[in-house]
């Protein structure tokens, strides 16, 4: 499927400096493939390797969930130890005083 470029900034900038009618002719004559059109053509080479796919995002989500669960367990252990120390300190002070 071939769509017509409406004269985006990328193509107008690359058009020869001329009268507006010449720019309109340039925009009418210029065609590009695919639904993404100008955005796909203006994307620098190698960017595709840096884009995340759905499977990448799902794997990242699972990794983050497991990391959060691990941090939660560590926090519970630390808070429990602090509560035990606080209770022991209060019991010792109650005996002394």
C-alpha positions as CSV (number, residue, x, y, z in Angstrom):
1,X,0.0,0.0,0.0
2,X,1.4,3.3,-1.0
3,X,0.3,6.5,0.7
4,X,1.0,10.1,-0.3
5,X,3.2,12.3,1.9
6,X,1.4,15.5,2.8
7,X,4.6,17.4,2.9
8,X,5.9,16.8,6.4
9,X,8.8,19.0,7.8
10,X,11.4,16.3,6.8
11,X,10.4,16.3,3.2
12,X,9.7,20.1,2.9
13,X,13.2,20.7,4.4
14,X,14.7,18.5,1.8
15,X,12.7,20.0,-1.1
16,X,14.4,22.6,-3.3
17,X,13.8,26.2,-2.2
18,X,11.2,27.4,-4.6
19,X,7.8,28.9,-4.9
20,X,4.9,27.4,-2.9
21,X,3.5,25.8,-6.0
22,X,6.8,23.9,-6.6
23,X,6.6,22.7,-3.0
24,X,3.1,21.5,-3.5
25,X,4.1,19.6,-6.7
26,X,7.0,18.1,-4.7
27,X,4.7,17.0,-1.9
28,X,2.2,15.5,-4.4
29,X,4.8,13.6,-6.3
30,X,6.5,12.2,-3.2
31,X,5.1,8.8,-2.0
32,X,6.3,6.5,0.8
33,X,5.5,2.9,1.7
34,X,3.6,1.7,4.7
35,X,1.3,3.1,7.3
36,X,4.1,4.7,9.4
37,X,5.2,6.6,6.4
38,X,7.6,9.5,7.1
39,X,8.2,8.6,10.7
40,X,9.5,5.2,9.6
41,X,11.7,6.7,7.0
42,X,13.1,9.4,9.3
43,X,14.1,6.9,12.0
44,X,17.9,6.6,12.2
45,X,19.4,3.3,11.4
46,X,20.0,1.0,14.4
47,X,17.1,2.4,16.4
48,X,15.2,-0.8,15.9
49,X,17.7,-2.7,18.1
50,X,17.0,-0.3,20.9
51,X,13.2,-0.6,20.8
52,X,11.6,-2.8,23.4
53,X,9.1,-5.5,22.3
54,X,6.2,-6.8,24.2
55,X,8.1,-9.9,25.3
56,X,11.0,-7.7,26.5
57,X,8.5,-5.6,28.6
58,X,6.9,-8.7,30.0
59,X,10.2,-10.2,31.0
60,X,11.2,-6.8,32.6
61,X,7.8,-6.8,34.5
62,X,8.4,-10.3,35.9
63,X,11.9,-9.4,37.0
64,X,10.7,-6.2,38.7
65,X,7.9,-8.1,40.5
66,X,10.4,-10.7,41.8
67,X,12.8,-8.0,42.9
68,X,10.0,-6.1,44.7
69,X,8.9,-9.3,46.5
70,X,12.5,-10.0,47.6
71,X,12.8,-6.4,49.0
72,X,9.5,-6.8,50.8
73,X,10.7,-9.9,52.5
74,X,13.9,-8.3,53.5
75,X,12.0,-5.3,54.9
76,X,9.7,-7.5,56.9
77,X,12.7,-9.3,58.4
78,X,14.4,-6.1,59.4
79,X,11.2,-4.5,60.9
80,X,10.6,-7.7,62.9
81,X,14.1,-7.7,64.2
82,X,13.7,-4.0,65.2
83,X,10.5,-4.7,67.0
84,X,12.0,-7.6,68.9
85,X,14.9,-5.4,70.0
86,X,12.4,-2.6,71.0
87,X,10.3,-5.1,73.1
88,X,13.4,-6.4,74.8
89,X,14.6,-2.9,75.6
90,X,11.2,-2.0,77.1
91,X,11.1,-5.2,79.1
92,X,14.6,-4.6,80.4
93,X,13.8,-1.0,81.4
94,X,10.6,-2.1,83.1
95,X,12.6,-4.6,85.3
96,X,15.3,-2.0,86.1
97,X,12.9,0.8,86.9
